[in-house]
Amino acid sequence: MSETGPAQARGGLEYFLLYLRGLAMGAADVVPGVSGGTVAFITGIYEELINSIRAVTPAALRVLFTEGIPAFWTRVNGWFLLVLLAGIATSVFSLARVITWLLETWPVLVWSFFLGLIACSAWFVGRRIGHWTPSHIALLVAGAVFAWWLTAATPAAAPLTLLNVFLAGCVAICAMILPGISGSFILLLLGMYAHVLGAVKDLQFEVLGVFAGGCLVGLLLFSHVLGWLLERYHWGTLSVLTGFMVGSLNKVWPWKQTLTWRTNSHGEEVPLLQANVLPGGYTHATGLDAMLPAALLCMAGGLVLVWGIDRVAGGPAKDSA
């Protein structure tokens, strides 16, 4: 990243497409098991996003006071961040209810779509790595094992306190910008997902403000770590991120048998521990239709979507970093 910041010149159409990327990232972040970072990666804005967040530093604040708002805005790539965050916020506030309804009504089809999307994303990100070495393969396996273990962990139950909300925001935002690791699922593991989603639905501004503060602190700190890794160990970092996406497929497998249940804050019975099963086993265990033809079509839809994005972005060029 240069001294002048990561800003890139864009026209009106490009900003509109950036807003649509933000909408897609926000929609993904609402779903426990899908990462907005994955969407940023497959739409080609991931490293610009990390570098733009990293640009918000004390040095940038000095630019604000010594050179004025325009110089500061350029240094932090302000229009990029503003348009992208506007898309994310629009999606989170407008789609929270819709996505919740879809997950409750058509869970197999929703998870099938995301399975196809993430699997294809992992393939295309992996193809960007210039040379696969034994160390890169080991890093991919390590990332996959970690993500698989994380998605198999048992969710906790945490009381709704402002300190818990702040800490949850700090941790979850780190996952939200990592492809393959879902910030929503981290909230679920911490026992805060229902609290935060309820605050979004009911517009509890105090809770949302504290959560946003935690996200801001976590984001500013973690972006520097991730940006440094991408600069110093580019291919190795991409290998780990690809592994994260592979490992996260455990969470988005469409056919699950619920082993244990828990009572949420609204007194409703919701799944606690689930096991992945084959479509036939799903029908036998639950008595529900596995919807295999429709599920395969949804998987294909996710695959085609990522393939189309990759074609528009110029094909699977390999990184030379």
C-alpha positions in Angstrom: 0.0 0.0 0.0 1.4 3.3 -1.0 1.7 6.5 1.1 -1.3 7.9 -0.7 -3.5 5.0 0.2 -5.3 2.3 -1.7 -7.8 4.5 -3.5 -8.9 3.6 -7.1 -10.7 5.7 -9.6 -14.2 4.5 -10.3 -17.2 5.6 -12.3 -20.9 5.6 -11.4 -21.5 2.1 -12.8 -18.5 0.7 -10.9 -19.8 2.2 -7.7 -23.2 0.6 -8.3 -21.6 -2.8 -8.9 -19.6 -2.2 -5.7 -22.8 -1.5 -3.8 -24.2 -4.8 -5.2 -21.1 -6.5 -3.8 -21.9 -5.0 -0.5 -25.5 -6.3 -0.7 -24.1 -9.8 -1.3 -21.6 -9.6 1.5 -24.3 -8.4 3.9 -26.7 -11.2 2.9 -23.9 -13.8 3.4 -23.0 -12.4 6.8 -26.5 -12.9 8.0 -26.4 -16.7 7.4 -24.5 -18.7 10.1 -22.0 -20.7 8.1 -21.4 -18.3 5.2 -18.8 -15.5 5.2 -19.0 -12.1 3.7 -15.3 -12.4 3.2 -15.9 -15.2 0.7 -18.1 -12.9 -1.4 -15.4 -10.2 -1.3 -12.9 -12.8 -2.4 -14.8 -14.1 -5.4 -15.9 -10.7 -6.5 -12.3 -9.4 -6.6 -12.3 -6.7 -3.9 -10.9 -8.6 -1.0 -7.3 -7.2 -0.9 -8.6 -3.7 -1.6 -11.0 -4.0 1.3 -8.2 -5.2 3.7 -5.8 -2.4 2.5 -8.6 0.3 2.8 -9.4 -0.7 6.4 -5.6 -0.8 7.2 -5.3 2.8 5.9 -7.4 4.1 8.8 -4.5 4.8 11.1 -3.3 7.6 13.4 -1.2 8.8 10.5 -4.4 9.1 8.4 -6.0 11.1 11.2 -3.0 13.5 11.1 -3.6 13.9 7.4 -7.2 14.8 8.3 -6.1 17.7 10.6 -3.1 18.9 8.5 -4.3 18.4 4.9 -8.0 18.4 5.2 -10.9 16.1 4.6 -10.3 15.5 0.8 -6.8 14.2 1.4 -7.9 12.0 4.3 -10.8 10.7 2.2 -8.5 9.7 -0.6 -5.9 8.2 1.8 -8.5 5.8 3.3 -10.3 5.0 0.1 -13.4 6.6 1.6 -15.8 6.2 -1.3 -15.0 2.5 -1.6 -15.6 1.9 2.1 -18.7 4.1 2.2 -20.4 2.5 -0.8 -19.5 -1.1 0.3 -20.6 -0.5 3.9 -23.9 1.0 2.6 -24.6 -2.1 0.6 -23.8 -4.4 3.6 -26.0 -2.3 6.0 -28.8 -2.2 3.5 -28.7 -6.0 3.1 -28.4 -6.8 6.8 -31.4 -4.6 7.8 -33.6 -5.5 4.8 -32.8 -9.2 4.4 -32.5 -10.3 8.0 -36.1 -11.3 8.1 -36.2 -12.7 4.6 -33.1 -14.9 5.1 -34.4 -16.1 8.5 -37.7 -17.1 6.8 -35.9 -18.9 4.0 -33.7 -20.8 6.4 -36.8 -21.8 8.4 -38.9 -22.7 5.3 -36.5 -24.1 2.7 -33.3 -24.9 4.7 -32.1 -27.7 2.3 -32.3 -25.5 -0.8 -30.6 -22.5 0.9 -27.7 -24.6 2.2 -27.4 -26.4 -1.1 -27.0 -23.0 -2.9 -24.3 -22.0 -0.5 -22.6 -25.4 -0.7 -22.2 -24.9 -4.4 -21.1 -21.3 -4.1 -18.4 -22.0 -1.4 -17.1 -25.2 -3.1 -16.7 -23.3 -6.4 -15.2 -20.3 -4.6 -12.5 -22.5 -3.0 -11.7 -24.0 -6.3 -11.2 -20.6 -8.0 -9.3 -19.1 -5.1 -7.0 -22.2 -5.1 -6.3 -21.7 -8.8 -5.0 -18.2 -8.1 -2.0 -19.7 -6.3 0.9 -19.7 -8.7 2.8 -22.8 -7.5 1.5 -25.4 -5.1 4.3 -26.6 -2.9 4.2 -29.2 0.0 4.1 -26.3 2.5 1.1 -24.7 0.7 -0.7 -28.0 0.7 0.0 -28.4 4.4 -1.3 -24.9 5.1 -4.5 -25.7 3.1 -5.1 -28.9 5.1 -4.4 -27.0 8.4 -6.9 -24.3 7.4 -9.5 -26.9 6.4 -9.1 -28.9 9.6 -9.4 -25.8 11.8 -12.5 -24.6 10.0 -14.0 -28.1 10.1 -13.3 -28.3 13.9 -14.8 -24.8 14.4 -18.0 -25.6 12.6 -18.4 -28.8 14.6 -18.0 -27.0 18.0 -21.0 -26.8 20.4 -22.6 -23.4 20.6 -22.5 -21.7 24.0 -25.1 -19.7 25.9 -24.2 -16.2 27.0 -26.2 -13.6 28.8 -27.0 -10.3 27.0 -24.7 -7.8 28.5 -23.1 -4.8 26.8 -19.6 -6.1 27.5 -20.5 -9.5 25.9 -22.0 -7.7 22.9 -18.8 -5.6 22.5 -16.5 -8.6 22.8 -18.7 -10.6 20.4 -18.4 -7.8 17.9 -14.6 -7.8 18.2 -14.3 -11.5 17.6 -17.1 -11.9 15.0 -15.9 -9.2 12.7 -12.5 -10.9 12.3 -14.3 -14.0 11.0 -16.6 -11.9 8.8 -13.6 -10.8 6.7 -12.1 -14.3 6.6 -13.3 -16.3 3.6 -14.9 -19.5 4.8 -15.3 -18.6 8.5 -18.7 -17.1 9.2 -19.0 -14.2 11.6 -22.6 -15.2 12.2 -21.5 -18.7 13.1 -18.9 -17.3 15.5 -21.8 -15.3 17.1 -23.7 -18.6 17.3 -20.8 -20.3 19.1 -20.5 -17.4 21.5 -24.3 -17.6 22.3 -24.8 -14.1 20.9 -26.4 -14.7 17.5 -30.0 -14.6 18.6 -29.3 -11.5 20.7 -27.7 -9.6 17.8 -30.2 -10.7 15.1 -33.0 -9.7 17.5 -31.4 -6.3 18.0 -31.3 -5.9 14.2 -35.0 -6.9 13.8 -36.2 -4.8 16.7 -33.8 -1.8 16.1 -32.3 -1.9 19.6 -29.9 1.0 18.9 -28.0 0.7 22.2 -27.1 -2.9 21.6 -26.3 -2.3 17.9 -24.1 0.7 18.7 -22.1 -1.3 21.2 -21.8 -4.2 18.8 -20.7 -1.8 16.0 -18.1 -0.4 18.3 -16.7 -3.9 19.0 -16.7 -4.6 15.3 -14.8 -1.4 14.6 -12.1 -2.1 17.2 -11.7 -5.7 16.0 -11.7 -4.8 12.3 -9.0 -2.1 12.7 -6.7 -4.4 14.7 -7.2 -7.6 12.6 -7.0 -5.9 9.2 -3.3 -5.0 9.9 -2.5 -8.6 10.8 -4.2 -10.0 7.7 -2.8 -7.3 5.4 0.7 -8.0 6.7 0.3 -11.7 6.1 -0.9 -11.1 2.5 2.1 -8.9 1.8 4.7 -11.1 3.4 3.3 -14.6 2.8 0.8 -14.1 0.0 0.5 -17.6 -1.4 0.7 -19.2 2.0 -2.1 -17.0 3.3 -4.2 -17.8 0.2 -3.6 -21.5 0.9 -4.9 -21.1 4.5 -7.9 -19.1 3.3 -8.7 -21.7 0.7 -8.6 -24.3 3.4 -11.0 -22.3 5.5 -13.5 -22.4 2.7 -13.0 -26.2 2.2 -13.5 -26.8 5.9 -16.6 -24.6 6.2 -18.4 -27.0 3.8 -19.1 -29.1 6.9 -21.4 -26.3 8.2 -23.3 -25.7 5.0 -24.0 -29.4 4.1 -27.7 -29.3 3.4 -28.9 -32.6 5.0 -28.5 -32.7 8.8 -30.0 -34.8 11.6 -30.6 -32.9 14.8 -29.1 -34.8 17.8 -29.9 -32.4 20.6 -32.0 -29.3 21.0 -31.9 -26.2 23.1 -34.4 -23.5 24.1 -33.5 -20.1 22.8 -34.2 -16.7 24.4 -37.8 -16.7 23.0 -38.6 -20.1 24.5 -38.4 -21.8 21.1 -36.8 -25.2 20.6 -33.9 -24.9 18.1 -31.2 -27.4 17.1 -28.0 -27.6 19.2 -26.0 -30.5 17.9 -26.4 -31.7 14.3 -24.8 -34.5 12.3 -24.4 -34.5 8.5 -26.2 -37.3 6.7 -26.7 -38.4 3.1 -30.0 -37.5 1.5 -31.5 -40.9 2.0 -30.5 -40.9 5.7 -32.0 -37.4 6.0 -35.4 -38.7 4.8 -35.2 -41.8 7.1 -34.2 -39.7 10.2 -36.5 -36.8 9.8 -39.4 -38.1 7.6 -38.9 -35.0 5.4 -38.3 -34.9 1.6 -34.6 -34.6 0.8 -35.6 -32.5 -2.3 -32.5 -33.9 -4.1 -33.3 -32.7 -7.6 -34.1 -29.2 -6.4 -31.1 -29.2 -4.1 -28.8 -30.2 -7.0 -30.2 -27.3 -9.1 -29.5 -24.9 -6.2 -25.9 -26.2 -5.9 -25.5 -25.7 -9.7 -26.9 -22.2 -9.3 -24.2 -21.4 -6.7 -21.5 -22.9 -9.0 -22.7 -21.0 -12.0 -22.9 -17.7 -10.0 -19.2 -18.0 -9.0 -18.2 -19.1 -12.5 -19.9 -16.1 -13.9 -18.3 -13.7 -11.5 -14.9 -15.2 -12.3 -15.5 -14.8 -16.0 -16.6 -11.1 -15.6 -13.5 -10.5 -13.4 -11.2 -11.8 -16.2 -10.7 -15.5 -15.5 -8.6 -17.4 -13.1 -5.4 -15.5 -13.4 -2.7 -16.7 -11.1 -1.2 -14.4 -8.5 2.5 -13.6 -8.9 3.0 -12.2 -5.4 
